[in-house]
Amino acid sequence: MIKGFKMKLYEGQEKEYERRHNELWPEMIDMIHEHGGKNYSIFLDKETNILFGYIEIEDPKKWDESADTAINRKWWDYMADIMETNPDNSPVTKDLDLLFHLD
């Protein structure tokens, strides 16, 4: 299954966001894979600071369970100062509807 979503980065935080993801913790990578995530990419629209995420997941329920892992909560806390977040530090995320796909 393909999942697309958007988030918002605070102005001026592009390089810091990229740096943190280039140094993604090994245990975070393991958690993503353990919960069925692969081919994960995040793009930035520099005009709006909107981040577009693309990930392929095996099972939506299994993927949703990743939100409650300790490492994911730690990552959210780590990222909260550079992007829009909810009160629990999860990123404000809007799922996008897939309208077209071509293999």
C-alpha positions as CSV (number, residue, x, y, z in Angstrom):
1,M,0.0,0.0,0.0
2,I,1.2,3.5,-0.8
3,K,0.8,6.3,1.8
4,G,1.1,10.0,1.0
5,F,0.9,12.7,3.6
6,K,1.9,16.3,4.2
7,M,3.4,18.2,7.2
8,K,4.7,21.7,7.7
9,L,8.2,22.8,8.5
10,Y,8.9,26.0,10.4
11,E,10.6,28.7,8.2
12,G,14.4,28.5,8.1
13,Q,14.5,24.9,9.4
14,E,15.1,23.2,6.1
15,K,18.8,22.4,6.6
16,E,18.3,21.3,10.2
17,Y,15.4,19.0,9.1
18,E,17.6,17.5,6.4
19,R,20.6,17.1,8.8
20,R,18.5,15.3,11.4
21,H,17.1,12.9,8.8
22,N,20.5,12.3,7.2
23,E,21.6,11.2,10.7
24,L,18.4,9.1,11.3
25,W,18.9,6.9,14.4
26,P,19.5,3.2,13.5
27,E,16.8,2.2,16.0
28,M,14.3,4.5,14.2
29,I,15.2,2.8,10.9
30,D,14.7,-0.6,12.4
31,M,11.3,0.4,13.8
32,I,10.1,1.7,10.4
33,H,11.1,-1.6,8.8
34,E,9.7,-3.7,11.6
35,H,6.3,-2.0,11.2
36,G,6.3,-2.7,7.4
37,G,7.6,0.6,6.0
38,K,9.9,0.8,3.0
39,N,10.8,3.2,0.2
40,Y,10.2,6.2,2.5
41,S,10.9,9.6,1.0
42,I,10.1,13.2,2.2
43,F,10.1,16.1,-0.2
44,L,10.0,19.9,0.6
45,D,8.1,22.6,-1.2
46,K,10.4,25.5,-0.6
47,E,7.7,28.1,-1.4
48,T,5.3,26.9,1.3
49,N,7.6,24.8,3.7
50,I,5.2,21.9,3.2
51,L,6.7,18.5,3.5
52,F,5.3,15.7,1.3
53,G,5.9,12.2,2.6
54,Y,5.7,9.0,0.6
55,I,6.0,5.6,2.1
56,E,5.1,2.1,1.1
57,I,3.6,0.1,3.9
58,E,2.6,-3.6,4.2
59,D,-0.4,-3.2,6.5
60,P,-2.0,0.1,7.6
61,K,-2.9,-1.3,11.1
62,K,0.7,-2.5,11.7
63,W,2.0,0.9,10.5
64,D,-0.4,2.8,12.8
65,E,1.0,0.8,15.7
66,S,4.5,2.4,15.1
67,A,3.2,5.7,16.5
68,D,3.1,4.2,20.0
69,T,6.6,2.9,20.1
70,A,9.1,4.5,22.5
71,I,11.6,5.3,19.7
72,N,8.9,7.0,17.6
73,R,7.8,9.2,20.6
74,K,11.5,10.1,21.2
75,W,11.8,11.1,17.5
76,W,8.7,13.3,17.7
77,D,10.1,15.1,20.8
78,Y,13.4,15.6,18.9
79,M,11.7,17.1,15.9
80,A,9.1,19.2,17.7
81,D,11.1,22.4,17.7
82,I,11.4,22.6,13.9
83,M,7.9,21.7,12.6
84,E,4.3,22.1,13.4
85,T,3.2,19.5,16.0
86,N,0.2,18.4,18.1
87,P,0.2,18.7,21.9
88,D,1.8,15.3,22.2
89,N,4.6,16.4,19.8
90,S,3.4,14.2,16.9
91,P,3.7,16.1,13.7
92,V,0.5,17.8,12.4
93,T,-0.1,15.4,9.5
94,K,-2.7,15.4,6.7
95,D,-3.1,12.2,4.8
96,L,-3.4,12.7,1.0
97,D,-5.7,10.7,-1.3
98,L,-4.1,8.7,-4.0
99,L,-5.6,9.7,-7.4
100,F,-3.1,8.1,-9.8
101,H,-0.4,5.5,-9.6
102,L,1.7,3.9,-12.4
103,D,4.2,1.1,-11.9
